[in-house]
Amino acid sequence: MALLIGCLVALAHPAADAWWLGWIGLVPLVLLLARAGSYGEAAWRSSLAAVGYFLTVLQWLLPNVGFLALVVGVVAGALWVPFGLATYRLLRDPSVARVALAVVVLPSVWVTVEALRSWEGLGGPWGLVGLTQWQVRPVLAVASLGGVWLLSFVVVAVNVGLAAPFLPGAGRAARLLGGGLAVVFAALAVGYGLLRPEPVVTGSFRVVGVQPGVVYGGPERFAAHLGLTHRAAGLGQDVVVWGQSSMPFDPARRPDVVARLRQAAATAGSDVLVNVDARAADGRIRKTTQQYGPGGLVGTYEKRRLVPFGEYVPMRPLLGKVLQGTAIAEEDRAPGREPALLRVGGTRVGPLISYESIFPDLRRELVRLHADVTVVQGSLTSFHGTWAQPQQASAEAVRAVESGRSAVLVELNGTSAAFDARGRQLAWLPPDSHGIFVVDVPVYEEITPYVRWGDWVPRTAGTITAVGVVLLVARAVRSRLS
């Protein structure tokens, strides 16, 4: 049952998009954990639920990692163990006080674990429960207060509260309190979204996205992008954006390529953002956003956060031979060091590259540098037709609300999308759509509480979790001494 529950909760994510499962899917798991016969049994049940959840959400990753799929399963199984232990501790004997504590403590434990496992070296914040609400706009507004972390907290708190009326041994007061708190949390989230005023629009920024699909061969891919860029002539755009790895050679070494890019910008009537995935002059392979105008190179940005095992291998000297025969990177890419803003006319564009799009802090950093719009160049060719593509695209809605800035994602091959600062969908091109798309994104100057306050939710959740652990240890020590 635990394994099946984990698989079902995963269906709240794209492409299944059963977002409502996010609000009730954890209820049977909470009941299962509360009825465990021991801490060990609670740990195993939560572990199996986590395996079902993560192997379903990330099933697109498994064919590419070879034997590391076993490691993914083991790590996934460990992630929900703290939640299982805390649930058993608080709800095995559900009094009014314990139910009240559970509605606060259990979401705190959940968010703490989500924040810790979102470290870039562990693969980043994929599969966060809060991301399931990307289409539910009244609730999505909560992300402007505390990021995706506050969304996760509210969703888990509602699940815990809804489980209370069904807990064996719970009295009438405890059942009513749990159900009532669930209603309060949901009502506060929806109420904030409905009452939140619209931000002031200070301008508009027109983007032409180029999505050629899978094109093998460097020259052929470059030619496909050039051909589609020429079709942007007369559309009145501010910029043309290509996807990640759209140029598998360094223009700095190819004067003929620079000349064609300058001509493309002149023909299109706007600057062009290309993405270079090639060996640079220092001998290292880098992924770089490059802005070209009719006069040549205007600005650059180097990808800073690289995909573990996809763009670099941690401890390569130890793991290199073991990873032979997998789709793991054969050579480490070199990371960039600092953020950048690209000026396109009077608009400040905050660039990010593919994997970087899922990290809330990078978007917040760009807004603090006064970015007007954020643009992501992506490519998920290795995962064509899988859940990876809509998962990355849907996360842009949450990033837009968190940052208070319109967000545009242009894929070489994937799901391109654009959202305004309230999470309204402005564009959505599935992976099999090829060609160009035009989207007008509003420009805002609003500074959201999340941008201003940062990750206060994970810090608060971590403090609550740490206090809980200290109290449990102290009680255990007192029991032994007595």
N, C-alpha and C positions, 0 to 999 in steps of 0.2 A: 504493500500500500504506500509506503513512504517513497519508494522509487517512482511509482505511478503518479503520486501527487506532485513530485518535482517536475516530471515531464509535462503534466497538465499546466502547472503555473507558467512554464516556459512559453506556452502558446499565447500568453499575453503580449509577447514581443512580435514585431514583424518577422516573417511575412504572414503568420497566422492572424495577428492583429486582434485577438480576443482580449482587448484591453480590460474588460470588466473582470476577467479572471484575476487581475492584479489585486482587486478589492476583496475577493472572497477565496481565492485559490489557496491561501495559507491557512485558512480556518481549519480544514481537516488535519493539516500538519500540526498545528498547535494542539489540537485535541489528542492526536496520536502521541505527541511528546509528553503531554501532561499525564497520560495514562501509562507511560513506560514503567516498568517494574523496578528500574534502578537508573543511576546516572549512566552506567555503561550502555544500557539499552537505549536510553535517550540519545546518547552520542551516536550509536549505530543508526538509529532511525533518522536523525537529522543528516547524518553523513550520506545515507542512501538517497534521501530526498535531494541533497545537493548534487549528487552524481547524476540523477535523472534530469535535474534542472539544467546544469551546465552542459552536459553532453547533448541535450536537445537544443539549447540556445546556440551553442557553438559547434553544432554538428558539421557545419561547413569547413571547419578548421581541421578536422580529424584526418581526412585523406592526405593532407599535405605535411603532416608531422611524423608519419611513420610510427616507430616504437614510442615516441614521446606522447602518443595518445594515452598510453598507460600512465605516464607521469601526470598528464592533464587530469585523468580520472582520480588519481590519488589526491592531488592538490585540491580538486573540486570537492572531493568527499570530506576534506578537513575544514572547509570554509564555514559550513553551517553548524559545526559541532558546538561552538560557544552559544549559539542561539538555542540549540537543543538542550544543553545543560542548564541554561538560565530559565528556559521555559519549564523544565521539570522541577527546578528548585522553587519557582514561584507559584506554579499552578497545580502541583500534585495535590495540594490541600488548599483549595481556592477560597480564602476568606475575602471579605470586602477590601481589607488593606492590601492583600496580595494581588488582587485583581487590579486595583488602582495603580500599584507599583508596576505591575506587568505591562500596562498600557503605555508606560513611560520608559521603563527599563529595557524591555525586549526590543522596541524599535531602536533604542540607543545602541544596544549590542549589535543589531543588524547593520546600522549605519557605520558603526566603528569598523566592522569587518569589511563592509563594502569599500570604505575609504582606504583601509590598509591594503586590500588586494587590488586596488586600482593603481598601485605604483606601476610606472611604465615598464620596469623590468619584469613584472609579472603579466604583462599583456595589456594593461590599461583598463579603464572602466567600461568594459563590455558587459552587457547583461544586467545592469543595475535595475532594480525593480521600479525605481522612479521613472525610468525611460519608457515604461509601458504606457504612460499617460500622455504621450506626445500629441495625441489627437484630441484629448479632452481639454479644450481650451479654458474653461473656468478653473479647473484644477491646475492646469499647466502654469497658470499665473503665479502659483506658489513658488516656482523656481526663481522668480525675480527676487524673492526674499532670502532664500537660503540655498539656491541651486538645486540640482537634481537630488542632493542629499535630503533636503526638506521634503521633497516629493516622496522619496523612499520612506522617510520617517512617518509621514501621514498615512501612506498606504499600509505599512506594516501595523501601525497603531490601530487602524480601523479593523484589520484582520484579527488582531488580538482581542479587541473589544467585542467583535461579533462572535468570537469563539466562546466567550464567557458564559452566555446563556445555555450552552450545551456541555459545560464542564461537569463531570460527575462529582457529586459532593458539594457543589456550589449552592449556597443559600439563595433565597429570593433576592435579597439586597445586593449580593455580589453579581447575580445575573443581570439585574436591572442596571447596576452601575456600569458593567462592561458594555452592555448594549447602548446605554445612554452616552458613554464616552465615545463610542464608535460614531454615533450620529453627530455628536458635537464636533469631532475632528473633521468629518466629511463636510458638515455644514459650514464650518469656518473656512475650509479650503475653497469650496464652491462660492461662498459669499464674498471672499476676497476677490476672486476672479471676476465675479459679476459687478462688483462695486468699484473695482480699480479703474481710475480714469484713463482715457486714451492719451498716449503721449503726443506731444506736438511734433508734427512732421515739418522738417526744415528744408527739405528738398527731395529730389528724386535722382536715382542713379540707374542708368540702363546698361544691362550686361547682355552680351551675346555669348552663350556657352557653346563650345564645339565638342560634340560627342560622336566620334567616328566609329566607335565599337572596336572589336578586336581586329587589329591590322598588324600582321607579322612582318618583320623586316624594318630596319631603321629608316631607310630612304622612302619606303612605301608609306610608313606612318607619317613621316614629315610631309610628304606630298598630299596625303589625305587631309591633314590639318590645314595646309595652305589652301587647298581647293575649297574647303568649307568656309575658311576665313574670307575668301574673296566674295562669298555669297552674302557677307554682312554689309557690303557696300550699299549705302543709301538707307540703312535702317536707323540711323541716328543714335547709335550706341555710344556710351562713354568708353567702353573697353570690351575687347574680345578675350575670352579666357579659354585656354587649353587645359587638358587634364594632366595628371601626374605622369611622368616618363613619356611625355609626348615627343621629346627630342632625345634620342639615345646617343647623341654626340654633342661635344662641347662647341658652341658657336665661336668661342674665342680662338679656336684652331681652324675655323672654316670661314674665311672671308666671304665665300660664295653663299653660305647659309645666312650670314648676317645681312648680305645684300637682299636676299629673298625675303627675309623677315621685315626689313625696312620697306620693301616694296609692298608686302602684304599689309602693313600698317597704313601705308599711304592709300592703298586701294580701298581698304575697309573704312578709312576715315577716322580711325581711333588707334590708341595704343593696344598692343597685344601682350597678354601674359602667357608665356610659354613655360614649360617645366623640363629642365635638363636633368637627365639621369646618365651621367657619363664621367669618365676619368678626367679630372682637372689637371692643370699644369703641375701641381705638386705630386701627381701620381696616384692620388686617392680618388675613389668614386664618391661623388656628391650628388644630392638631389637639391636642385636650386630652382626657385621661381625667378624668372628673368622678364623684365618689362621692356618691350621694344616699341619705339615710335618711329616715324619716318626718318628721324635723325640718328637712329641707332639705339644702343642700350641706355635705358633711363634709370633702372633700379633693380636690385636683386634681394633675394632672401634665401638663406640656406636652411634646409630642414634640420631641426634640432633634436626632435624625439624620433628615434628610429625603432622600427618594429623588432622586438627580440626574436631571434632566429629567422626572421624574414629579411632583415636588412643588416643585422649583425648577430654574432653568436657570443653570448656571455661565456667566458672561460674557454675560448676556442681551442687553445692548446690541449685542453683536457677532453673536450667533447668533439673535436673536429672529425676524427676517424669514425666515431660512433654514429655520426649524423650522415655518413655517406649513403646515397641511395634515397634520400628524402628531398623535399623541395626547400630545404634550408639554404640560406644564403651561403654561397661559396666564398665570398669575400666581403669583409665588413665595409659598410659605407662610413664616410666621415661625417660626424654631426656638426651642425652649425653652432654658434655660440650665443647669439642674441636675437631678439625680435627685430622686426623692421616694419616700417610703414611705406607704402608705395603711393605717391601722389599722382592721381589721375585727374587732370584738370583741377578743379577746386575740391575734390573729394579725397579723403585719406583712407586708403584701402589697407586693411590688416590681412596679410596673406598667411595661410597655413597650408600644410601639405599632408593630405590623406590621413594617416594614423594620428596626426596631431589634432585632428578635428574632434576627437572624442574626449579630450581633456578640457574640463571647464576652466582651469586656471590660466591656460594659454589665451583663451578668448577674453577673460577678465583682464589679463595683462595688456592686450591690445587696446581695449577700451580705455584703460588708464593712460595709455599713450596717445589717446584722443583719436582712435580709429572711428571713422564714420560708418563703415560697412566692413564685414569680414567675408573673405573669399577663400574657399578651400579648393585646391586642385587634387583630385583623387583618381585612383585607378584600382579596381578590384578584379582585374582580368583573371587572376588565379581562382577566383570564387564566383565565376560567372553563373548566374541563374540560381545562386544560393541565398540564404537568409542574410548573409553578410551585407549584401548591397542595400536592401531596404532598412536594415538596422543602422547602418552608417548614415543614410539619408534622413531617417526619422529623427536621429539624435540632433540634427541641425535645428529642429524646431525647439528643442530644449535649450540648446546653446544660444539661440536667438533671444529667448525670453530671459535667460540668465543674464546675458550681456546687455540687453536693451538695444541691440543692433540687428539690423537685417542680416541674414546669413545666406550665402550662396555657395552651393557645392556643385562643381563641374567635374564630371567623371570622364576619363578616357573611355572606360567601359564599366558601367555600373548604373546606379540610380542617381541621376542628377536632380537637385532639388533647390528650392529657395523658399525662405520664410521671412515674414516681417517680425518686428520686435514683440508682437503679441502671439507669435506662433501660427499665424494664418499662412496657409500654403499658397505660395505665389507661382510655383512651378514644380512639376514632378515628371521626370522622364525615366521610364523603366529601362532596364539594360538593353532590351532589343530595339529601342528607339535610336536611330542614327540620324545625324545631321546637325543642325544648329537650333538653338532655342533662344528666344528673346524674353527677358524679364525686367520689368521696372521695379526696383526695390526702393521703398521710402528711406529717407535719411533722418535719423533722430539724434538728439543731444542728451536724452535722458540718462541719468546715472542711477542704475538700479541699486537697491539695498545690498544685493549680493556682490555687485562690483565694489561697492563702498566698504562692506564689512568682511568680505572674503568668506573663507570656509568656517564660519562660526558654528554651523550645525555639526560637522564632524568633530570639532574641538569640544563642543558641549557634550555630544554623545560619548566621546572618548572619556571625558571626565566622569560622567555618570557611570560608565562601565567600570572605570578604574576604581571608583569609590565602592561600587558593589563588590568587586573582587576583594578589596581590602577588608570590607566588613565581613565577608564570608570567611576569609582566612583568619581574621581575628576571632570570630565565633568558634571556628574549628580549634584554634589554639586554646581558647578558654575552656572548651569542652574537654580537651585532653588533660589540661592541668587540673581540672576539677575532678 
